[in-house]
Amino acid sequence: MKKVAEVMTTSPIVVEVPGSRSEAINIMVRNKLTGLPVVRASDGKLVGIVSRRDIFRKFDEDQLSIIMKKNCITISPETSIAEAARIFTERRIHRLPVISDGSLVGILTPTNLLGEVINMKTLITAEEVISTTCVTSYMGEPLQYTIVAMRISDVSAVPVLDDMGKLVGILTDRDLFSDQVANAEDLAKLGLEDSELAGYRNVLPLFYAATNQYLSENRKVSDYMIKSPTTVFKKITLNDVAKLMVQNDFGQIPVHGTKDEIIGMVYDVDVLKALLRNSDE
C-alpha cells in the first residue's frame, strides 16, 4: 500500500506566529484553503493547526496562538495511507501535517486520499459508513436558529427539508459565507484588503453568527441553501461517492433510501473507510 509521501501536498502553505486572525484569513482566502499549518516565525517549527471553524469558534480573539489547535496530530512521509485514513476516520479531522526530521514537509487531507478510493475495488456502500447523527433543517427556519444548531452540533452542513419532510436543499458553511464580504465594511471586518477576494466562499464559516448580523434581518434557510442538491443512493459504492466528491469539491453528500427519503450524510472522512477495509483483507 502507498505511503503518505506519494499522495501528500508538498511545500504546504503556512501561517506564522506571532500572527493574527486577519493574517490567517487572508492566506486562506487567497489560496482557497480551509485550514493551515501554523509555524513559529523564528525557526519554522510546526506549533499547531488553524481552520476556518477554529476562527469562528473564537471570533472575538485576534491572536492566532490562542485561536489555533495546539499539539496537533502529525504523521511521517513513511506512514501508510491506511494508517492516515484510520486517523482521519477515528478523529474526524481534515488535515494532518507531515513531519520529517522535525521539519514540516507536507500536508495530507482527505481529498488527497479520495483518489485512492476511486481507483480501488470495493463493495462497501454509502449506508455502511454513515457514522454521525444527521442534523436537518427546515427551509422556513430563521437562519440564525440553524446557525446556532450547526454550531452546537459541530457540523459544517445540514440537509434542508420542506413541509413534507422532503429533501429540497443543503446548507453549508460555504453558502453562509457567500454574501458576507459584499461590501468594503464587511471586508474590513474580515481583515481582507482586496475587494477582488469578495467572491471566495471557503473561509470563515458563519461569520454573521458572531456579529449577530442575521438577528434583525429575518433571513430564512431557503434564502441561502443550495436547491436540489446532489444525493446518492444508499447502495452506491464508495468508489462512486469518492468520484462525486472529487469532481464537485464536495465534503459531504446526503444519502437517500429506496423511497428518496433522507437517511443521513456521508462525509469525506467516512469514505476513507474503504482504505481501512482494503488494508485488513
Helices and strands as residue ranges (DSSP letters): G 4-6, E 9-10, E 15-17, H 21-31, E 35-40, E 46-51, H 52-57, H 64-67, H 81-91, E 96-100, E 103-108, H 110-119, H 126-129, E 137-138, H 143-153, E 157-161, E 167-172, H 173-177, H 184-190, G 195-199, H 207-211, G 213-216, G 221-223, E 226-227, E 232-233, H 238-248, E 252-256, E 262-267, H 268-271, H 273-280
